[in-house]
């Protein structure tokens, strides 16, 4: 599972993007969860793959951090 966390939330709520702030954000529920089912449904009209998620992650890395759990 991969958690997507907004860099804006990390900066405004937790004072920056650190390992500790990421852990706190996940503990507090400030993340979007990427599971295999969600990946499949989110891309290519229900036929998404991990490759699609990797492209999405690359395209959005300036806005979010992605943490694998």
Chimera marker file (.cmm) of the C-alpha trace (Angstrom):
<marker_set name="trace">
<marker id="1" x="0.000" y="0.000" z="0.000" r="1" g="1" b="0" radius="0.5"/>
<marker id="2" x="1.155" y="3.509" z="-0.792" r="1" g="1" b="0" radius="0.5"/>
<marker id="3" x="0.047" y="6.613" z="1.103" r="1" g="1" b="0" radius="0.5"/>
<marker id="4" x="-0.153" y="9.954" z="-0.690" r="1" g="1" b="0" radius="0.5"/>
<marker id="5" x="0.345" y="12.971" z="1.592" r="1" g="1" b="0" radius="0.5"/>
<marker id="6" x="-0.041" y="16.603" z="0.547" r="1" g="1" b="0" radius="0.5"/>
<marker id="7" x="3.122" y="18.666" z="0.967" r="1" g="1" b="0" radius="0.5"/>
<marker id="8" x="0.873" y="21.614" z="1.838" r="1" g="1" b="0" radius="0.5"/>
<marker id="9" x="-0.567" y="19.678" z="4.809" r="1" g="1" b="0" radius="0.5"/>
<marker id="10" x="2.912" y="18.632" z="5.909" r="1" g="1" b="0" radius="0.5"/>
<marker id="11" x="4.110" y="22.239" z="5.846" r="1" g="1" b="0" radius="0.5"/>
<marker id="12" x="1.035" y="23.916" z="7.360" r="1" g="1" b="0" radius="0.5"/>
<marker id="13" x="0.023" y="21.348" z="9.968" r="1" g="1" b="0" radius="0.5"/>
<marker id="14" x="3.305" y="19.615" z="10.824" r="1" g="1" b="0" radius="0.5"/>
<marker id="15" x="5.908" y="22.301" z="10.142" r="1" g="1" b="0" radius="0.5"/>
<marker id="16" x="7.679" y="20.656" z="7.228" r="1" g="1" b="0" radius="0.5"/>
<marker id="17" x="8.346" y="17.473" z="5.318" r="1" g="1" b="0" radius="0.5"/>
<marker id="18" x="10.276" y="15.191" z="7.658" r="1" g="1" b="0" radius="0.5"/>
<marker id="19" x="10.050" y="11.498" z="8.431" r="1" g="1" b="0" radius="0.5"/>
<marker id="20" x="8.359" y="12.344" z="11.732" r="1" g="1" b="0" radius="0.5"/>
<marker id="21" x="5.802" y="14.661" z="10.118" r="1" g="1" b="0" radius="0.5"/>
<marker id="22" x="4.950" y="12.007" z="7.536" r="1" g="1" b="0" radius="0.5"/>
<marker id="23" x="4.400" y="9.438" z="10.294" r="1" g="1" b="0" radius="0.5"/>
<marker id="24" x="2.188" y="11.854" z="12.239" r="1" g="1" b="0" radius="0.5"/>
<marker id="25" x="0.166" y="12.726" z="9.130" r="1" g="1" b="0" radius="0.5"/>
<marker id="26" x="-0.475" y="9.043" z="8.458" r="1" g="1" b="0" radius="0.5"/>
<marker id="27" x="-1.373" y="8.423" z="12.102" r="1" g="1" b="0" radius="0.5"/>
<marker id="28" x="-3.783" y="11.386" z="12.002" r="1" g="1" b="0" radius="0.5"/>
<marker id="29" x="-5.376" y="10.222" z="8.742" r="1" g="1" b="0" radius="0.5"/>
<marker id="30" x="-4.079" y="13.003" z="6.462" r="1" g="1" b="0" radius="0.5"/>
<marker id="31" x="-3.368" y="10.737" z="3.516" r="1" g="1" b="0" radius="0.5"/>
<marker id="32" x="-4.930" y="9.067" z="0.525" r="1" g="1" b="0" radius="0.5"/>
<marker id="33" x="-4.486" y="5.325" z="0.348" r="1" g="1" b="0" radius="0.5"/>
<marker id="34" x="-3.429" y="3.646" z="-2.897" r="1" g="1" b="0" radius="0.5"/>
<marker id="35" x="-4.324" y="-0.054" z="-2.903" r="1" g="1" b="0" radius="0.5"/>
<marker id="36" x="-4.275" y="-2.439" z="-5.867" r="1" g="1" b="0" radius="0.5"/>
<marker id="37" x="-8.043" y="-2.093" z="-6.232" r="1" g="1" b="0" radius="0.5"/>
<marker id="38" x="-7.925" y="1.695" z="-6.147" r="1" g="1" b="0" radius="0.5"/>
<marker id="39" x="-5.101" y="1.781" z="-8.712" r="1" g="1" b="0" radius="0.5"/>
<marker id="40" x="-7.082" y="-0.455" z="-11.041" r="1" g="1" b="0" radius="0.5"/>
<marker id="41" x="-10.207" y="1.691" z="-10.751" r="1" g="1" b="0" radius="0.5"/>
<marker id="42" x="-8.449" y="5.070" z="-10.916" r="1" g="1" b="0" radius="0.5"/>
<marker id="43" x="-6.818" y="4.740" z="-14.331" r="1" g="1" b="0" radius="0.5"/>
<marker id="44" x="-7.721" y="3.587" z="-17.845" r="1" g="1" b="0" radius="0.5"/>
<marker id="45" x="-11.443" y="3.184" z="-17.184" r="1" g="1" b="0" radius="0.5"/>
<marker id="46" x="-10.970" y="0.464" z="-14.568" r="1" g="1" b="0" radius="0.5"/>
<marker id="47" x="-7.881" y="-1.158" z="-16.054" r="1" g="1" b="0" radius="0.5"/>
<marker id="48" x="-5.136" y="0.799" z="-14.282" r="1" g="1" b="0" radius="0.5"/>
<marker id="49" x="-1.752" y="-0.684" z="-13.485" r="1" g="1" b="0" radius="0.5"/>
<marker id="50" x="1.153" y="0.103" z="-11.177" r="1" g="1" b="0" radius="0.5"/>
<marker id="51" x="2.834" y="1.727" z="-14.166" r="1" g="1" b="0" radius="0.5"/>
<marker id="52" x="-0.055" y="4.229" z="-14.312" r="1" g="1" b="0" radius="0.5"/>
<marker id="53" x="0.373" y="4.965" z="-10.600" r="1" g="1" b="0" radius="0.5"/>
<marker id="54" x="4.123" y="5.509" z="-11.049" r="1" g="1" b="0" radius="0.5"/>
<marker id="55" x="3.427" y="8.021" z="-13.827" r="1" g="1" b="0" radius="0.5"/>
<marker id="56" x="0.865" y="9.749" z="-11.585" r="1" g="1" b="0" radius="0.5"/>
<marker id="57" x="3.377" y="9.842" z="-8.724" r="1" g="1" b="0" radius="0.5"/>
<marker id="58" x="6.047" y="11.353" z="-10.968" r="1" g="1" b="0" radius="0.5"/>
<marker id="59" x="3.612" y="13.942" z="-12.344" r="1" g="1" b="0" radius="0.5"/>
<marker id="60" x="2.543" y="15.003" z="-8.821" r="1" g="1" b="0" radius="0.5"/>
<marker id="61" x="5.780" y="14.807" z="-6.836" r="1" g="1" b="0" radius="0.5"/>
<marker id="62" x="5.940" y="18.599" z="-6.488" r="1" g="1" b="0" radius="0.5"/>
<marker id="63" x="2.596" y="18.549" z="-4.636" r="1" g="1" b="0" radius="0.5"/>
<marker id="64" x="2.664" y="15.281" z="-2.694" r="1" g="1" b="0" radius="0.5"/>
<marker id="65" x="4.921" y="12.754" z="-1.057" r="1" g="1" b="0" radius="0.5"/>
<marker id="66" x="4.330" y="9.060" z="-1.457" r="1" g="1" b="0" radius="0.5"/>
<marker id="67" x="5.129" y="6.658" z="1.381" r="1" g="1" b="0" radius="0.5"/>
<marker id="68" x="5.078" y="2.893" z="0.938" r="1" g="1" b="0" radius="0.5"/>
<marker id="69" x="3.734" y="0.986" z="3.921" r="1" g="1" b="0" radius="0.5"/>
<link id1="1" id2="2" r="1" g="1" b="0" radius="0.2"/>
<link id1="2" id2="3" r="1" g="1" b="0" radius="0.2"/>
<link id1="3" id2="4" r="1" g="1" b="0" radius="0.2"/>
<link id1="4" id2="5" r="1" g="1" b="0" radius="0.2"/>
<link id1="5" id2="6" r="1" g="1" b="0" radius="0.2"/>
<link id1="6" id2="7" r="1" g="1" b="0" radius="0.2"/>
<link id1="7" id2="8" r="1" g="1" b="0" radius="0.2"/>
<link id1="8" id2="9" r="1" g="1" b="0" radius="0.2"/>
<link id1="9" id2="10" r="1" g="1" b="0" radius="0.2"/>
<link id1="10" id2="11" r="1" g="1" b="0" radius="0.2"/>
<link id1="11" id2="12" r="1" g="1" b="0" radius="0.2"/>
<link id1="12" id2="13" r="1" g="1" b="0" radius="0.2"/>
<link id1="13" id2="14" r="1" g="1" b="0" radius="0.2"/>
<link id1="14" id2="15" r="1" g="1" b="0" radius="0.2"/>
<link id1="15" id2="16" r="1" g="1" b="0" radius="0.2"/>
<link id1="16" id2="17" r="1" g="1" b="0" radius="0.2"/>
<link id1="17" id2="18" r="1" g="1" b="0" radius="0.2"/>
<link id1="18" id2="19" r="1" g="1" b="0" radius="0.2"/>
<link id1="19" id2="20" r="1" g="1" b="0" radius="0.2"/>
<link id1="20" id2="21" r="1" g="1" b="0" radius="0.2"/>
<link id1="21" id2="22" r="1" g="1" b="0" radius="0.2"/>
<link id1="22" id2="23" r="1" g="1" b="0" radius="0.2"/>
<link id1="23" id2="24" r="1" g="1" b="0" radius="0.2"/>
<link id1="24" id2="25" r="1" g="1" b="0" radius="0.2"/>
<link id1="25" id2="26" r="1" g="1" b="0" radius="0.2"/>
<link id1="26" id2="27" r="1" g="1" b="0" radius="0.2"/>
<link id1="27" id2="28" r="1" g="1" b="0" radius="0.2"/>
<link id1="28" id2="29" r="1" g="1" b="0" radius="0.2"/>
<link id1="29" id2="30" r="1" g="1" b="0" radius="0.2"/>
<link id1="30" id2="31" r="1" g="1" b="0" radius="0.2"/>
<link id1="31" id2="32" r="1" g="1" b="0" radius="0.2"/>
<link id1="32" id2="33" r="1" g="1" b="0" radius="0.2"/>
<link id1="33" id2="34" r="1" g="1" b="0" radius="0.2"/>
<link id1="34" id2="35" r="1" g="1" b="0" radius="0.2"/>
<link id1="35" id2="36" r="1" g="1" b="0" radius="0.2"/>
<link id1="36" id2="37" r="1" g="1" b="0" radius="0.2"/>
<link id1="37" id2="38" r="1" g="1" b="0" radius="0.2"/>
<link id1="38" id2="39" r="1" g="1" b="0" radius="0.2"/>
<link id1="39" id2="40" r="1" g="1" b="0" radius="0.2"/>
<link id1="40" id2="41" r="1" g="1" b="0" radius="0.2"/>
<link id1="41" id2="42" r="1" g="1" b="0" radius="0.2"/>
<link id1="42" id2="43" r="1" g="1" b="0" radius="0.2"/>
<link id1="43" id2="44" r="1" g="1" b="0" radius="0.2"/>
<link id1="44" id2="45" r="1" g="1" b="0" radius="0.2"/>
<link id1="45" id2="46" r="1" g="1" b="0" radius="0.2"/>
<link id1="46" id2="47" r="1" g="1" b="0" radius="0.2"/>
<link id1="47" id2="48" r="1" g="1" b="0" radius="0.2"/>
<link id1="48" id2="49" r="1" g="1" b="0" radius="0.2"/>
<link id1="49" id2="50" r="1" g="1" b="0" radius="0.2"/>
<link id1="50" id2="51" r="1" g="1" b="0" radius="0.2"/>
<link id1="51" id2="52" r="1" g="1" b="0" radius="0.2"/>
<link id1="52" id2="53" r="1" g="1" b="0" radius="0.2"/>
<link id1="53" id2="54" r="1" g="1" b="0" radius="0.2"/>
<link id1="54" id2="55" r="1" g="1" b="0" radius="0.2"/>
<link id1="55" id2="56" r="1" g="1" b="0" radius="0.2"/>
<link id1="56" id2="57" r="1" g="1" b="0" radius="0.2"/>
<link id1="57" id2="58" r="1" g="1" b="0" radius="0.2"/>
<link id1="58" id2="59" r="1" g="1" b="0" radius="0.2"/>
<link id1="59" id2="60" r="1" g="1" b="0" radius="0.2"/>
<link id1="60" id2="61" r="1" g="1" b="0" radius="0.2"/>
<link id1="61" id2="62" r="1" g="1" b="0" radius="0.2"/>
<link id1="62" id2="63" r="1" g="1" b="0" radius="0.2"/>
<link id1="63" id2="64" r="1" g="1" b="0" radius="0.2"/>
<link id1="64" id2="65" r="1" g="1" b="0" radius="0.2"/>
<link id1="65" id2="66" r="1" g="1" b="0" radius="0.2"/>
<link id1="66" id2="67" r="1" g="1" b="0" radius="0.2"/>
<link id1="67" id2="68" r="1" g="1" b="0" radius="0.2"/>
<link id1="68" id2="69" r="1" g="1" b="0" radius="0.2"/>
</marker_set>
